[in-house]
Amino acid sequence: MIWIHSSLSSNYLLLICLIGLFMNLNKFLSFEFLGRILFTTTFLVAVPPKVLKFDTVVDAIVLKGISPGLASFLLVSAIIFLLLGSLLFLLGKARYGSALLLLFLVPTTVIFHLIPFDSQSFFMNIGLIGALIIFFNRLDVNLELGKTHNSFILFTNMVIKSIILELSKLLKK
């Protein structure tokens, strides 16, 4: 297990260095980029256990009252959202990255940490959700606001509201 952890750490470091090659060097060496690295680590370290213990995680989702087929779909979606959201966040596309990370984190928090109430995980996730909302609403200098961008924001808002509505129905059962 230690080998896997150190291997994942070195792969993560390699990924960060490769991203740095494609970015402006001043931007790569900035405190903001360091902050992005530290922030996305929280999400990237959650991926390997989901992949390596896929069936176990699906079983945990099924125990929450979700069908096995939907549980597998949700887990694959979670892995994609975590990886793609973190990568976009690292590349300076904080709005897109935070939208994907919110699509992962909001339902996860409600499904796994609300009932039964796990205060430590719940409040940690609430803090992360708050930070992601700040990044989502922040105007990235890298992004040009156009119709496509506004459509993406509207779509993401609609999806998040739908997820919250469906989860609240699930919790009322």
PESUL-V532332 format. One record per backbone hydrogen bond with DSSP energy under -0.5 kcal/mol. CO is the residue of the C=O (numbers start at 1). NH is the residue of the N-H. Records with the same first field share a line. If there is no record, write none. Layout:
CO->NH  NH
//
This chain:
1->5
2->6
3->7
4->8
5->9
6->10
7->11
8->12
9->13
10->14
11->15
12->16
13->17
14->18
15->19
16->20
17->21
18->22
19->22  23
20->23
24->28
25->29
27->30
30->34
31->35
32->36
33->37
34->38
35->39
36->40
37->41
38->42
39->42
40->43  44
41->45
43->46
44->47  48
45->49
46->50
47->50  51
48->52
49->53
51->54
53->57
54->58
55->59
56->60
57->61
58->62
59->63
61->64  66
62->65
67->71
68->72
69->73
70->74
71->75
72->76
73->77
74->78
75->79
76->80
77->81
78->82
79->83
80->84
81->85
82->86
83->87
84->88
85->89
86->90
87->91
88->93
89->92
92->94
93->97
94->98
95->99
96->100
97->101
98->102
99->103
100->104
101->105
102->106
104->108
105->109
106->110
107->111
108->112
109->113
110->114  115
113->118
117->119
118->122
119->123
120->124
121->125
122->126
123->127
124->128
125->129
126->130
127->131
128->132
129->133
130->134
131->135
132->136
133->137
134->138
138->140
140->143
143->145
144->146
146->150
147->151
148->152
149->153
150->154
151->155
152->156
153->157
154->158
155->159
156->160
157->161
158->162
159->163
160->164
161->165
162->166
163->167
164->168
165->169
166->170
167->171
168->172
169->173
170->173
//
